[in-house]
Amino acid sequence: MLHNAGHSLPPGARVIAWLRILLGFTILFAVTLVLLPVQLVGLRFDLKIRRRLPRLWHRVACRVLGLKVRVHGTPEPRRPLLIAANHASWKDIMVLGSIADVVYIAKAEVRGWPVFGILARLQATIFVEREQRRKTGDQVDEIARRLTDGEIVVLFPEGTTSDGNRLLEIKTSLFGAAASAIPHAPEGVVHIQPVSIAYTGLHGMAMGRYHRPLAAWPGDIELLPHLLGVAREGAVDVDVDFGERVDYTRQSNRKDVSRTVEARIRAMLGTRLRGR
């Protein structure tokens, strides 16, 4: 696994790697202390700055973890905008967050995760409880409100993380939020932009199908050792492709829209993983 890779290094290199990790996390901690009070004020009074500060934090975090993000295409400028992306790891949050001012839709249990739960709340993540149907309406309304307020909302429609080598089946029900936002959209349309996130290299070398799960986090690996393993490696290449938007209107069929989005994510991800 990735978190064991550092043990093959000679003792001197291991010391240097751990010193680099210590320095990186010290810098990240200092940046967090500076940004935290401002972000709390922004959240308390719903100021626009609370949308912008997380991008700065994620950029620092990507640098500390050695994530080299390459962007292909551009985020759709029109609003309301829902980004639908494949999901391989917790690192996806930092990668997308370093590119655009986004908020995420996450399952409710993330709220209680150590460190990541706090960070999610600080970024005004929208938490959903999929098993409690009585709350579904309120959750969908919250997503619709955030979309129509001009926020870029990120949805991981697979509903879970993959091994990084493929796109899992997309859950069409998760696009219900886009439909609920249509009546409030100025032009009666919600724009959905397919995005693929591909982990393609390690220390400048092609990662390959066998090693890619090392960069992914399927969820059955302990989080802290995996995080330290990524930081110790210090050089993971990530390619992010922004695809052509899909317009969701009153006349749209949710399953048809989801199939189109799925096909575009799958095509971009497959092309990038094959090294084209």
N, C-alpha and C positions, 0 to 999 in steps of 0.2 A: 504494500500500500504506500501511498505518497508520504504518510507521516513516518515511514521507516526508511525512506530514501536517504536521509541525512546520515544514518548510521554507517553507510558505506564510505563516507568521507574520512580522510586522514584527520587525526586529532586537531591539528592546527586549523584546518579548514572548518571543522565543527565549531571551534571556539569563535572564529570570525563570523560564522553564520549566526551563532547565538547572540553575539554582540550586535550584529546588524539588526536582528529581531528586537533586541532590547531597546536599541536606539530608535527604531521605527515606531514601536508601540509607545515609547516615551513621547515622541513627537505627536503621535495621534492623540494621546491622553491630554497633552497640553493644548492642542487645537480644540479638543472637545470641551475642556474647561473654559476656553475663551468663547466658544460659540454657544454653549449651553444656556447661559442666562438670557442671551438675545433670543434664542429659539423659544425658550419658555415664555417670554413676553410676547413673541409673535404668535404663539399658539393661544395664549390667554386672550388676546385681543383680535385674533384672526387677521394679523397683518400679513401683507404679501411677502415680507422678508422670510416668513416661516416656510415658504415654498422654495426659496432660493438658497438658504444656508445649507440644507442637506447636500446639495450638489458639491459644494466646496468640501464638506466633510468626506463625501464618498470619493472625491478625487484624491484626497490625502490618504484615505484608507487603501485605495487601489495601489497607490505608490508604495505604501508600507508593505502591502502583501505581495508586491512584485507583479501585479496584474497589468499587462501592457495591452491597452484597449485600442483596437483599430476600428474606426467607424466607416461604414459604407452606406451611402445614401444619407438622407436627412429626415429628422422628425417632421411629420406633417404639420404645417403651420395653421391649418384650419381647426376650429373648435365647434362643438365639443369633440374631444379626441380620446379614444380608448385604444391603448396599445395592447396587442395580444402577442405574447412571446412564449417560446418554449422555455422549459425550466429544468435545469440540470443541477443547480447548486445554490446555496445561500449567497455565493459570490455574484449571482445574477443581479441581486439587489444593488450591490455596490457598483457593478458595471453599468447598469442602466442609470442608476442614480448619479453617476459621474458625467453622464452625457446630457441629461435633460432634467428639468424641474418636474419630477413625477411623484405621485403617491401610489401606494400599492393596495391591492385587495389581498388579504391574507386570511387563512383559517384562524378561528378564535383562539386556538391553543397557543399560537405564536405569541400572543399577549403575555403569557406566563413564562416564556423561555428566558433563561438568564442572559443578560447583555443584549441579545437580539430583540427580546421583547421590549426592553426599554427603548432601544433605538427605533423600533417600529412605532412605538407610541409618540416618540419625539418627531417622527416624520409624518404624523397624522395619518397613519395607515388605517384603512377601512377594514375592520375585522368582521368576518361573517361566520355565523354558526349554521352550517348547512343542514345539520340534523334537526334543528328546531324550526319547523315550518312556520310556527306562529310569529317568528321574528323575521321571516323572509321578506315580508312587505316593507318593514322599516329599514332593513339593510339595503334593499334595492332602491328605496327612496333616497337613502344617504348617498349611494353611488351616483344616482341620477343628479342629485343636487350638486355634488362635487364636480361632475362633468359639465353641467350647465353653468357653473361658476367659473369655468375656464381652466380647471385643473386637468393635467394629463394623468389619467388613471391607467395603471398597468394591471393587466389581468394575465395570470398564468393558467390558460384554459385546460391544461392537462390535469390540473387539480392535485398534482404531486410532482416530485422530482424524478427525472430519468437517469440513465447511466451516461448521458452525454453523447451517445452514439446514434440516437434516434428520437423521433417525435412520437410520444404516446398518443393514444386516441384523445381527441378533444371533446370536452363535455359541453354540449350545445346549451344546456340550461344556464351556464355561467354567462351567456350573452344576453340574458334577460334584462340586465341592467341597462344595456344599450337601448333596448326597446322602450324601457320605462322613461328614458331621458328624452325620447323623441318629442313628446308633447311640449316639453319645456325648451327645446332647441329653437333658436331664432328662425332657422330655415327648415325646420322639420326633418333634420338629418343628423345622425351621429356618425362620425368618421371613425372607422376601425383600421388601425395600421398594423399589419403583420410584421413581426420582428423576429429574427433568429439570432441566437447567441451561441457561438461555437468556440469551444476551447481547442485551439489548433496547434499550439506549440509549447515546448518546454525547453528552456535554455536555448532558444533559437532553432531547435530541431523539431521537425514535424512530430506531433504527439502520437498519431496513429490510433487505430481502433482499440488496440489492446491496452494502451496506457491512458486513454481518455477518461475512463471511470476514476482514475486517480485524481483528476481535477474536478470531477463531478462529486456530488454528495447525495447518494440515493436515500440517505436517512437512516441506514442501519449501521452507520459508523459514528462513533462518539465525536461530538462537535469540536471540543477543545483540542484533542490531538490532531484532528484533521486541519483545523485552523492553523495550528503551529506548524504542521507539515507543509502547508501551502506557503506560509511566511518563510520557512527555512529554504524551500526551493527557490523562491525569490524571482522567478522569471517564467510566468505563464502568459502565453499569447492568447488573446481573446478577440474574435472577430464578430462585430455586431452589424447585421444587415437590416436596414429599414426598407420595407417593401412598399409596393403600391397600395394605397388605401382602398378600403371597401366601404361604400356608403350604405348606411343602414337607415331606411325610411319606413314610413307606415306600411308601404306596400311590400316590404322585404319579408322573405321567409327566413326565420331564424336558423333553421337547419341548412338552408342553402348558403346563407352568409357564413356560417361556421365551417361548412365544407370548403368554401372558397378561401377563407382565412387559413384553414389547415393545409390546404394544398400549397399555398404560397409560402408558409413557414417551412413546410417539408422540403420544398424545392430549394429555397435559399440555404437551409441547413445542410441538405445533402450536397449541394454544390460546394459549399465552404469546407465541409469535412473531407471531401474528395480532393481538396487542394486546388480547385479551379478558380 
